[in-house]
Amino acid sequence: FEQLPRSYNPAGGSIVTANHRVTPPGYPHFISSDWQPPYRANRIQQLLEATPQHSVQSFARIQADAVSLAMRELLPKLLATRPRSEGARKALELLAKWDGAMAPGRAEPLIAWAWWRELTRAIYADGLGDAFRSNWLARAVFLGNVLSGDTEHERWCDDVRTPATETCAEALALSLDAALADLERRYGSDQARWHWGEAHVARHEHRPFGRQPLLAKLFDITVPSPGDAYTVNVGRNNLNDEAQPFANRHAASLRAVYDLSELEKSLYIH
């Protein structure tokens, strides 16, 4: 028991956990390998430190925060891409003005995630072969390493199925065009009319009528939602879902803000 990881009365006055690794470097005991990257935890820490004194309302805003630090980290690498089409040029102009907020009414989150989806396909579908579809995950840390310029990681951009040696610059440009073509097929040719919320819907399936296509239209409920897999207000999508690759499939089931000065004023949603 004495060797379990712990944080007792930390100097900063807060403890943050968001499914990220809670053991320090060199910790000798195996607890889990199923940690999430620390983007959500880091964002919570940022928001805690940004306000000198918090309230129920400020904590509610933190839980509703939809800024993706993973996307902010990836954006400079994406924006270094040389466009190969007019559509790609327009998309890059949009992304250059974006702050990484996964807002339902914006086109940028949808463009960025569609690009992320095609980029991961370009990078490791050839290497994984038949195992690719079941392992088609966002892998933010891995993707950042591949695009970092490190030779050992950059070799993932080469398509092992061809005699030529492809570069990450080529993978970025080609995957952007592939993503835009996919979005045009799904949502039309006008980038200004693309909205993250239209694609990133939280779907509430009726049982059993949701299993019947005609009845599902009447009984299923879909709600536009913010966020992505790496935001505090989390909303993970499944890249390998060809029908709805951007739909919100995994989000918070319980949110609570406790008012320790007056517990009856605490807030909950389940």
N, C-alpha and C positions, 0 to 999 in steps of 0.2 A: 504493500500500500504506500509506503514512504517513497517509492520510486516512480509513482504515477506522475505524469506531467501536471503542473499546478501553477496557478497565479494567485497570490494572496496579497490583497491590498496593494495593487500595482500603483506606482508613482503617478501615472497618468489619470488615475481615478476611474478607469473603465476596463471592462473585459469584452473583447469582441470575438465572436465565433461565427463563421459562415461556411461551415463544412470544409475549412481549409486545414492544413497540417498544424497541429497544436504541439508537436514535439520539436525540441530544438535540434540543431545540427549535432550529430554525434550521439543522439539518444540511443542507448544500447538495446532497448526492448522493442519487439515488433508489436504494434498496436493495430495498424491498418495500412493498406496500400491504396485505399479507396478515398483519397483526399481530393478536394476540388482546388483549382488554382486560387491564389489569394486575392484575386481582383475584387470580389465582393467585400471581403474583410477589409481590404485597403481603402475602398470607397467609404465604408462605414466609418473607419477611423478618420478619414479626411473630413467627413461631415460632422463628426463629433468635435473635432478640433476647430472647426470653422465658426462655432457659436460658443461664446463664453459661458452662457447659462441656458440650459435646455428646459423645455416644457413638454407637456403631452403633445402639443401641436407640432413642435419641432421633431419629436421622435416619430410622429406619424409621417411627416415629410420625408424623413430618412428611409422609412420602410417603403415609401412610394417612389423613391429615387430611381431613375431609369438611365443614368449615365453609365456607359459601358467603358470601363478602363481598359479592357482587352481590346476593344475597337479603337480607342484612342491610341493605344500602343501600336496597333497594326497599321493605322492610317498613314503615317509617313512612308512606310514601305509601299503601300498601295499607290500613293500619290506620286511616287517616283517613276511610275509606269509611263512609257511612251505610247500614246493612243494609236491604234491602227485604223480607226474609223471615226466618222463624225459623231456617232452616238457615244463612243468611248470618250471623246474629247468633252462632250457635254456632261457626261457622268462624272468625269474627273473634276470639272469646274464646280459641280454641285458638292462633291465630297470635300473639296478644298475649303469650303466655307462652313463645314459642319463641325460640331463640337463633340460628336459621339453620343448624343442623347438619343435614346431609342424611343422617339415619340411616335405615336400611332399615325399622326397626320403628315409625317414627313416621308419624302421619297428616299432620302439618303440611307436610312437604315435598311430598307429593302434592297437597294442597289448593293450596299456593302455586304449584306449577308448572302445575296445571290452570287456575288463575286467570290466570297469566302467559300461557298459551296463548290463552285466550279474549280477554284484554285486547289482545294484539297483533293478533288478528283484528279486534277492534272498532276499533283505531286505524288500521291501514293497509291492510286488505283493500279498502275502498272506493276508496282512492286508487290502488292498484296494479292493480285489476281482474283481468284474466286472468293477469297476471304474479305475482299474490299467492302462489299455492300453491308455486311453485318458489322463491320468496324469503321463505317463512314461517320466519323465524329469530328467535331470542330477542332479539337486539339490545339488550343490557342498557344500554349507554351511551345509545343513542337513546331507549329507554323512560324512563330516568331524566330525560333532557332534556324529554321531552314532559310528564312529570308534575311538573316543577320549578316550574310557575307562570309560566314565561316565555311571553309572548303569542305570539311567533314560533313556538315549538315546540308550544304548547298547541292551536293550530289543527288539529293532526293528529287531535284527538279529535272534531272535527266530521265527521259522515257526509255526504259531498258528494252522496250520492244522495237526500237529503231536503231540503225547503225550510227546515226548522228548523235552528238552530245548536246542536248537541249539545256538552256540556261534558265535561271529563275526569272530573268527579264522577259524571256519568251513566254514562260508559263503564265506570268502576270498578264501580259498583253492578250494572249489567246484566251485565257479564262475570263477576262473582262468581256470580251466580245461574246463568248459563249453564254455568260450570265445575262447580258443584255438581250440576246436573242431569246433566251428562255423567258425573261420577263415580258418581252413583247408578245410572245405567244400566250402568256397567261393573262396579261393586263392591258394589252394594247401598245401602240407605238409611242404614245406621248408620255415621256418621262415625268412631266409635271403632274400627271394624273395618277402616278403610282403612289400608294400609301402603305406604310408598314402595317398599319392596323388592319387593312383589308386582307393582308397575307398572314399576319401574326394574330390570328383570332384564337380566343379561348373557346373551345367547342364543348358544349354540354350535351352529351348524347342521351337521348331518351331510351330507356330499356323497357320493352323490346322494340318500340316503333322505329327507333333510330337505325335498325338493321334493315328496314325496308325503304328503298330509295324514295318512293313516292310519299310515304308517311314521314320520313325523316325531315323533309322540307317544312312540314307543319309542326313537328314536335321537338326537333333539335334546336338548341339556342346557340348562336355564335356571337361573341362579343369582341370587338377590337381591343387589343391589349398592348401596353407598352413593354419595354424591357427586352432582354435577351438572356442567354445562359449565364452571363457574367455581370448582370446588374443586381443591385440590392433587391429591387422588385423583379424577381427572377421569372423568366419565361423561356424555358428551353424548347428548342425545336429539333425535329429529327431530320437530318440532312438526307437520309436514305428513304424518306417517304416521298415517292415521286409525285403523288397526287397533291400533297400539301406539305412541302418541305420546310415551310416557314411558320406553320401553325404552332401555337403555344400548347405544348404537350405536357409540360411539367412546371408547376408553379407552387407558390406557398399555399398550404391548406389552412393554416392558422396564423393569424397576426394578432399580437396583443401589445398594448402599451399600458404599463402599470403606473398609476399616480400614487406614489407612496405617501403623499401628504393627505390624500383623501381617496381611499381605494374605490369608493363608489363612482368616481369619475374616470376610472380606468376604461380603456376602449378595447373591443375585441371584434374580430370578424373570422368566421369559420366557413 
